[in-house]
Amino acid sequence: MATLSLRGPAGSSSSLGPRRAAARPDLRLRRVRITAAGAGDGAAGEPDLRVRVNGLEMPNPFVIGSGPPGTNYTVMKRAFDEGWGAVIAKTVSLDAAKVVNVTPRYARLRAGSNGTAKGPIIGWENIELISDRPLETMLNEFKQLKEEYPDRVLIASIMEEYNKDAWQELIERVEATGVDALEINFSCPHGMPERKMGAAVGQDCMLLEEVCGWINEKATVPVWAKMTPNITDISQPARVALKSGCEGVSAINTIMSVMGIDLNTLRPEPCVEGYSTPGGYSARAVHPIALGKVMQVAKMMKMEFGNTDCSLSGIGGVETGGDAAEFILLGANTVQVCTGVMMHGYGLVNKLCAELKDFMRKHNFSSIEDFRGVSLQYFTTHTDLVKRQQQAIRQRKAVRKGLQSDKEWTGDGFVKESESMVSN
């Protein structure tokens, strides 16, 4: 089926920031044929997964996150063919010769005892760096993909050292390929911060503001700032990025971690010639942490940027449609998947779309916007929770659930007493 898509060519300004403040005289109405997974026609009773983010039309909110699933033309083409809503390529920089990866560079955590090979994978650590392929090679592949898939959204992830000229040269060269947007990697937790890149920028708000200024001075397509979770208050750098002209925020990148120690060899994992280094943690185990960070960012955005078109892309441990629905309920416009694709393949998008539609049918939601941000209102402070419960107890006239004070715990009934205060 066909849908109408309001999109300008690469280089047109958006609705926010330095680029966004300007009018868009070249905005054109184009007819786009969407055949990707989850695309709906808006028919009554059939959930429609289409989203419009910073002027970009996507057939569904599922985006390939920057990393191995977007590392070259072949795999990005596969992602488009399978029906992903958008693809974010693996991060590129001007000089790929400085990027040297090691093998092995991944380690997995399974449910169960240390070292078990039987439990399901719940955690994944990587010490992989950004793309080690020549920039010109990646640029040629971006251009080829946009020629073959002109109506699909391709986003370039970029990172540079602390140098204005380098950042702006990279932006100019990447935009020339026709990519639809840029995601700025301010969050890689290993390797790159040693060169004042990645998380070294995302953890320093003054540095972040300066670099965002350089970027948004040059960029003519929407810019998303990818945030690091390795910080006390993620809303602070997110606020700086948005105030500095970025159209959107992506959260979260991986969490700094040590996967574990092999209890037979006494060496850390992943083990490279007997040694290792802390890396980035992802997969299902990080999902609750990611939800917490996205909630913080979403509350800040609602309060301070509520009347703008700023967008939020949720990332972290997404393997089911329900996982994605949680991010959207917190206010995310899109949901990124990287490790999930490495574990389950590109066809995962069909499962995600089907399960998200099932969720929407259950609640009679017809579009993503019907439930985006709905659950954000239910987060408050612990002090407020105490007040609410005290009021509820008074209203119920002392009808109680669980224990009301520490003195009521008993040794014999400890387990049942604990269960009496669990909500799920």
C-alpha positions in Angstrom: 0.0 0.0 0.0 1.1 3.6 -0.4 1.4 6.3 2.2 2.2 9.9 2.0 5.6 10.9 3.4 6.7 14.5 4.1 10.4 14.4 3.6 12.9 16.8 2.1 16.1 15.8 0.4 19.3 15.4 2.3 20.5 18.8 3.4 17.0 20.2 4.2 16.6 21.8 7.6 14.4 20.2 10.3 12.0 21.9 12.7 14.4 22.3 15.7 17.8 23.9 16.6 20.0 26.0 14.2 18.9 23.8 11.3 15.4 23.5 12.7 14.7 27.2 13.3 14.8 27.9 9.5 11.9 27.4 7.3 11.9 24.4 4.9 11.0 25.8 1.5 12.2 22.7 -0.2 9.9 20.4 1.8 8.1 18.2 -0.8 5.2 15.8 -0.7 6.3 12.5 -2.0 4.4 9.2 -2.4 6.3 6.4 -0.8 5.6 2.7 -1.1 6.1 0.9 2.2 6.5 -2.9 2.1 8.5 -3.3 5.3 7.6 -5.3 8.3 4.7 -3.9 10.4 3.6 -1.3 7.8 -0.1 -0.8 8.1 -2.7 1.1 6.1 -4.5 2.5 9.1 -7.5 0.3 8.6 -9.9 0.1 11.5 -8.9 -2.5 14.0 -5.5 -3.2 12.5 -2.7 -1.5 14.5 -0.5 0.8 12.5 3.2 0.7 13.4 4.3 3.6 11.2 6.1 6.4 12.9 7.3 9.9 11.8 10.4 11.1 13.6 12.1 14.4 13.0 10.5 14.4 9.5 11.6 10.9 8.7 8.9 8.3 7.8 9.5 4.8 9.1 7.3 1.7 8.5 7.8 0.6 12.1 9.7 1.9 15.1 12.3 -0.8 15.1 15.8 0.5 14.2 19.0 -1.5 13.8 21.3 -0.1 16.5 24.9 0.9 15.5 27.2 -2.0 15.7 28.0 -5.2 13.9 24.5 -5.5 12.4 25.2 -2.3 10.4 28.8 -2.9 9.6 28.7 -3.2 5.8 26.5 -3.0 2.7 25.6 -6.7 2.8 24.2 -6.7 6.3 22.5 -3.3 6.0 20.8 -4.5 2.8 19.6 -7.6 4.6 18.2 -5.4 7.4 16.2 -3.4 4.9 15.0 -6.5 3.1 13.8 -8.0 6.3 11.8 -4.9 7.0 13.6 -2.9 9.8 12.2 0.6 10.1 15.6 2.2 9.8 19.3 1.2 10.0 22.0 2.9 11.9 25.4 2.0 10.5 28.4 1.1 12.6 30.2 4.2 13.8 32.7 5.7 11.4 35.5 8.2 11.8 38.0 9.9 9.4 41.0 7.6 10.0 40.0 4.0 10.3 43.7 3.0 10.4 43.7 4.0 14.1 41.0 1.4 14.8 42.5 -2.0 15.6 40.2 -4.7 17.0 41.1 -7.9 18.8 39.6 -11.4 18.8 37.8 -12.7 20.8 36.0 -9.5 21.6 32.7 -10.8 23.0 31.8 -12.7 26.2 28.4 -13.9 27.2 26.6 -14.3 30.6 24.1 -17.1 31.0 21.5 -17.6 33.6 22.9 -20.0 36.2 26.2 -20.6 37.8 29.5 -19.1 36.6 30.6 -20.7 33.4 27.5 -22.7 32.7 26.8 -23.5 29.1 23.2 -24.5 29.4 21.4 -21.4 30.7 19.8 -18.8 28.4 22.0 -15.8 27.4 21.1 -12.8 29.5 24.2 -10.6 29.2 26.7 -9.8 26.4 29.9 -7.9 26.8 31.9 -6.5 23.9 35.3 -4.8 23.7 34.8 -4.0 20.0 35.8 -0.6 18.6 34.1 1.5 15.9 34.4 0.5 12.2 37.8 -0.5 11.1 36.9 -0.2 7.4 38.2 2.7 5.4 35.8 5.7 5.5 35.7 6.0 1.7 34.5 2.3 1.6 31.7 3.0 4.1 30.7 6.2 2.3 30.4 4.4 -1.1 28.2 1.7 0.6 26.0 4.4 2.2 25.5 5.9 -1.3 24.7 2.6 -2.8 22.2 1.8 -0.2 20.4 5.1 -0.6 20.3 4.6 -4.4 18.8 1.1 -4.0 16.5 2.0 -1.0 15.7 5.7 -1.6 12.6 5.7 0.7 14.2 3.8 3.6 15.9 5.6 6.5 19.7 5.2 6.7 21.4 6.9 9.6 25.2 7.3 9.9 26.8 7.0 13.3 29.9 9.2 13.5 32.6 9.9 16.0 35.7 12.0 15.9 38.5 13.2 18.1 38.4 16.6 19.9 38.9 18.7 16.7 36.3 21.0 15.2 37.7 20.7 11.6 37.7 16.9 11.8 34.1 16.8 13.0 32.9 19.1 10.3 34.8 17.4 7.6 33.4 14.0 8.6 29.8 15.5 8.6 30.2 17.0 5.2 31.6 13.8 3.7 28.9 11.6 5.3 26.0 13.9 4.4 27.2 13.9 0.7 26.2 10.2 0.5 22.5 11.0 1.1 22.0 9.6 4.5 18.9 10.7 6.2 20.2 11.6 9.7 23.3 11.4 11.9 23.7 9.7 15.3 26.6 11.0 17.3 28.5 8.5 19.3 29.1 10.3 22.6 29.0 7.0 24.6 31.4 4.2 23.5 32.7 3.1 26.9 36.0 1.5 25.9 39.0 2.2 23.7 37.8 5.5 22.3 37.6 7.5 25.5 41.3 7.1 25.7 41.5 9.4 22.7 38.9 11.9 24.1 36.2 10.3 22.1 32.9 8.5 22.9 32.0 8.5 26.5 34.8 10.9 27.3 32.6 13.6 25.6 29.2 12.3 26.9 30.4 12.3 30.5 31.6 15.9 30.3 28.8 18.4 29.8 31.1 21.4 29.0 32.9 19.3 26.4 29.7 17.9 25.0 28.2 21.4 24.6 31.2 22.5 22.6 31.3 19.5 20.3 27.5 19.6 19.8 27.9 23.2 18.8 30.5 22.3 16.1 28.3 19.5 14.9 25.0 21.4 14.7 26.8 24.4 13.0 27.6 22.0 10.1 24.9 19.4 9.9 21.9 19.8 7.7 20.1 16.6 8.5 18.6 15.6 11.9 21.1 14.8 14.6 20.6 12.3 17.4 23.0 12.3 20.4 23.7 8.8 21.7 24.0 9.0 25.5 26.2 7.0 27.9 24.6 5.3 30.9 28.0 5.4 32.7 27.1 8.7 34.4 25.1 9.7 37.6 22.3 11.7 35.9 21.8 10.9 32.2 19.3 13.8 31.9 22.1 16.3 32.2 24.0 15.5 29.1 20.8 14.8 27.2 19.6 18.3 28.1 22.9 19.8 26.9 22.7 18.0 23.6 19.1 19.1 22.9 19.8 22.7 23.9 22.8 22.7 21.6 20.7 21.9 18.6 20.4 18.1 18.4 17.0 16.9 17.2 17.0 13.7 19.3 18.6 11.6 22.0 19.4 7.9 21.9 19.7 6.0 25.1 21.4 3.9 26.3 24.8 2.8 24.9 26.4 -0.2 26.7 27.2 -0.3 30.4 30.9 -0.4 31.5 31.5 -3.9 32.8 33.7 -6.9 33.5 31.9 -10.0 32.3 33.6 -12.4 34.7 36.5 -14.5 35.6 37.1 -18.0 34.3 37.3 -20.0 37.6 39.5 -22.7 35.9 42.1 -20.4 34.3 41.6 -17.4 36.7 41.7 -15.1 33.6 39.1 -12.5 32.8 36.6 -12.7 29.9 36.8 -12.0 27.0 40.3 -13.3 27.2 42.9 -12.1 24.7 46.3 -13.6 25.1 45.5 -14.1 28.8 44.4 -10.5 29.4 41.2 -8.5 29.0 39.9 -4.9 29.5 36.5 -3.6 30.7 33.9 -3.5 28.0 30.3 -2.6 27.2 27.5 -4.7 28.6 24.2 -5.3 26.8 21.4 -7.8 26.2 18.4 -8.6 28.4 20.2 -8.1 31.7 20.5 -4.3 31.0 16.9 -3.8 30.1 15.7 -2.6 33.5 18.7 -0.2 33.7 17.9 1.1 30.2 14.3 1.7 31.1 15.3 3.7 34.2 17.7 5.9 32.2 15.2 6.4 29.4 12.5 7.3 32.0 14.9 10.0 33.4 15.5 11.5 29.9 11.9 11.3 28.9 10.7 13.2 32.1 13.3 15.9 31.4 12.2 16.1 27.8 8.5 16.3 28.6 9.1 19.1 31.2 11.7 21.2 29.2 11.1 20.3 25.5 7.5 19.3 25.5 6.5 21.8 22.8 9.2 20.7 20.4 9.7 17.9 18.0 12.7 16.4 19.9 12.8 12.7 19.7 13.9 9.8 21.9 15.2 6.5 20.8 15.2 3.7 23.4 18.0 1.1 23.5 18.7 -1.8 25.8 17.9 -5.5 25.9 15.1 -5.5 23.4 14.2 -9.1 22.3 10.4 -9.0 22.3 7.6 -6.7 21.3 6.8 -6.3 24.9 10.3 -5.0 25.6 9.8 -2.4 22.9 6.4 -1.4 24.2 7.9 -0.6 27.5 10.3 1.9 25.9 7.5 3.5 23.9 5.2 3.7 27.0 8.0 5.7 28.6 8.1 8.1 25.6 10.4 6.6 23.1 9.6 7.3 19.4 11.8 4.5 18.1 13.4 1.4 19.6 16.9 0.2 18.6 18.1 -3.4 18.6 21.7 -4.5 18.2 22.7 -7.4 20.4 19.3 -8.9 19.8 20.0 -9.2 16.1 23.4 -10.7 16.9 21.7 -13.4 18.9 18.5 -14.0 16.9 19.2 -12.7 13.4 17.6 -10.0 11.2 14.3 -11.8 11.0 13.7 -10.8 14.6 11.9 -7.7 13.3 8.9 -9.8 12.2 8.5 -11.2 15.7 8.9 -7.7 17.2 6.3 -6.2 14.9 3.8 -9.1 15.5 4.2 -9.0 19.3 3.9 -5.2 19.4 0.7 -5.4 17.3 -0.7 -8.0 19.7 0.0 -5.6 22.6 -1.7 -2.8 20.8 -4.8 -4.9 20.0 -5.1 -5.9 23.6 -5.3 -2.3 24.7 -7.2 -1.0 21.6 -4.3 1.2 20.4 -4.4 2.0 16.7 -1.1 3.8 16.4 2.2 4.2 18.3 1.3 7.7 19.3 -1.8 6.4 21.1 0.3 5.0 23.9 3.7 6.7 23.6 4.6 8.1 27.0 1.4 6.9 28.7 3.3 5.3 31.6 5.6 8.2 32.3 2.9 9.9 34.5 3.1 7.0 37.0 6.6 7.7 38.1 7.1 9.8 41.2 9.3 10.2 44.3 9.5 7.7 47.2 8.3 10.5 49.5 5.2 10.8 47.3 4.7 7.0 47.3 4.6 7.1 51.1 2.0 9.9 51.1 -0.1 8.1 48.5 -0.1 4.9 50.4 -0.9 6.6 53.7 -3.8 8.3 52.1 -5.0 5.1 50.5 -4.8 3.3 53.9 -6.9 5.9 55.5 -9.4 5.7 52.8 -9.6 1.9 53.1 -10.0 2.4 56.8 -7.1 0.3 57.9 -7.5 -2.5 55.2 -3.9 -3.5 54.9 -1.8 -5.4 52.4 1.6 -6.5 53.7 3.5 -5.2 56.7 3.3 -1.6 57.8 6.5 -1.3 59.9 9.7 -3.2 60.5 8.6 -4.4 63.9 6.0 -6.7 62.3 8.5 -9.0 60.6 8.7 -12.6 62.1 11.3 -15.3 61.6 8.9 -18.1 60.8 6.8 -16.2 58.3 9.6 -14.3 56.6 9.2 -15.6 53.1 5.4 -15.2 53.1 5.7 -11.7 54.6 8.2 -10.8 51.8 5.9 -12.1 49.1 3.0 -10.1 50.6 4.7 -6.9 49.6 5.7 -7.9 46.0 3.6 -6.2 43.3 4.1 -8.5 40.3 
